[in-house]
Amino acid sequence: MKPTKKLTAFLLFISVLISCTSNEKDNNNCETCTYAVAAGETAGSVPTTLQGEFNLTLDISLNGYSKTAGTKAKFIIDAKQLTVEIDGDECLILKNPTVSANGVEFTFKDTCRDNIMYAISEKSSGGLNEINVVTLNGQFYGQFK
C-alpha cells in the first residue's frame, strides 16, 4: 500500500474513533424517551434561536411538584431533542417535540419516566424565555428561568 493510502486510512480510522468517543460523552448515559406525536398534535422543530445549553433555576414550584424553588438544572436544547439534567435526578433525553398553534412554545413530553412535559417558550424579542414544567394532564408544576 502506498504511503498516501496508509496515511488516509489511518486518518479515517482516527476520525471514526474520535466521532464514536464524542457520541458517548454527549449521551452521558442518560435515559432516552422518544415521544410518538399523537393525532391532533403538530410535530415541531425548535428554532436555532432557542437552541443551546442553558443553566436555569426553578423559580416557581406548585401543585405538589417534587422539586423546590431554587433547584438548579441544565437544559440542552436541539432542534429535535432536549437533554434535562435537574440536580438530584438522573439525566433524561427527550425526543420529538410538538409545537403550539401560535408557534412560540415547543413541548417535549416525558412519557417514559416522570410523566411530565417541558414547554420551552420564546421571548417576544427572541431567545429563551423560560421552561415550564407541566403534568401530562396539563397541571402547571413549575417554571425554570
C-alpha positions in Angstrom: 0.0 0.0 0.0 1.3 3.4 -0.9 2.2 5.8 2.0 -0.6 8.2 0.9 -3.2 5.4 1.1 -1.8 4.3 4.5 -2.0 7.8 5.9 -5.5 8.3 4.5 -6.7 5.0 6.1 -5.1 5.9 9.4 -6.7 9.4 9.5 -10.1 7.8 8.6 -9.7 5.3 11.5 -8.8 8.1 13.9 -11.7 10.3 12.9 -14.1 7.4 13.3 -12.7 6.7 16.8 -13.0 10.3 17.8 -16.5 10.5 16.5 -17.6 7.5 18.5 -16.0 8.8 21.6 -17.7 12.2 21.3 -21.2 10.5 20.9 -20.7 8.5 24.1 -19.7 11.7 26.0 -22.7 13.6 24.6 -25.1 10.9 25.8 -23.8 10.9 29.4 -25.6 7.6 29.9 -28.9 9.5 30.0 -32.2 7.6 29.7 -33.8 8.4 26.3 -37.5 8.9 25.8 -38.8 9.2 22.2 -42.3 10.6 22.1 -44.7 9.4 19.4 -46.6 12.6 18.2 -50.3 11.9 18.7 -53.1 12.7 16.3 -54.1 16.4 16.6 -50.6 17.5 17.7 -48.1 19.2 15.4 -44.6 17.8 15.3 -42.1 20.6 15.8 -38.5 21.6 15.3 -37.0 24.0 17.8 -35.6 27.1 16.0 -31.9 27.8 16.3 -32.7 31.0 18.3 -33.8 28.7 21.2 -31.1 26.1 20.8 -28.1 25.8 23.1 -27.1 25.0 26.7 -29.0 26.8 29.5 -28.3 26.7 33.2 -31.6 27.6 34.9 -33.2 27.8 38.3 -36.6 26.7 39.3 -38.4 30.0 40.0 -41.8 28.6 40.8 -42.8 25.3 42.3 -46.6 24.5 42.7 -49.2 21.8 42.9 -47.1 19.1 44.5 -44.1 19.3 42.2 -41.3 17.2 43.8 -38.7 19.9 43.1 -38.4 23.0 45.3 -37.9 26.6 44.2 -34.2 27.2 43.8 -33.4 23.8 42.3 -30.8 24.1 39.6 -30.9 22.4 36.2 -29.1 22.3 32.9 -31.1 22.0 29.7 -29.5 21.3 26.3 -31.9 22.2 23.5 -31.5 21.0 20.0 -34.0 21.0 17.1 -35.5 17.6 17.9 -34.1 16.8 21.3 -34.0 18.1 24.9 -31.5 16.9 27.5 -32.7 17.5 31.0 -30.2 17.5 33.9 -32.0 18.5 37.1 -29.9 18.5 40.3 -30.7 15.3 42.2 -32.1 13.4 39.2 -30.7 11.1 36.5 -30.4 12.9 33.2 -33.0 12.4 30.6 -33.1 12.9 26.8 -36.4 13.7 25.3 -37.0 13.4 21.6 -39.7 14.6 19.1 -41.1 18.0 20.3 -44.5 19.3 19.5 -45.2 23.0 18.7 -48.1 25.2 19.9 -50.6 26.6 17.4 -49.0 30.1 17.7 -45.6 28.6 17.1 -43.9 30.1 20.1 -43.9 27.2 22.5 -42.1 23.8 21.9 -43.1 20.9 24.2 -41.0 17.8 24.9 -43.1 15.1 26.6 -41.6 12.6 29.1 -43.9 9.6 28.8 -41.2 7.2 29.9 -40.1 8.2 33.4 -41.7 11.2 35.1 -44.8 11.7 33.0 -44.4 15.5 32.7 -43.8 17.9 29.9 -41.2 20.6 29.4 -42.6 23.6 27.5 -40.0 25.9 26.1 -41.2 29.4 25.3 -39.6 32.2 23.3 -39.4 35.9 24.3 -41.2 38.3 22.0 -37.8 39.8 21.3 -36.3 36.3 20.6 -34.3 33.9 22.6 -35.3 31.7 25.5 -38.0 33.0 27.9 -38.5 30.0 30.2 -39.1 26.3 30.5 -42.4 25.4 32.1 -42.9 22.0 33.8 -46.5 20.7 33.4 -48.1 17.3 34.0 -49.3 15.3 31.0 -52.8 16.2 32.1 -51.9 19.9 31.9 -51.4 20.8 35.6 -48.7 23.5 36.0 -45.9 22.3 38.2 -43.2 24.9 37.9 -41.0 27.2 35.8 -37.3 27.2 35.2 -35.8 30.6 34.4 
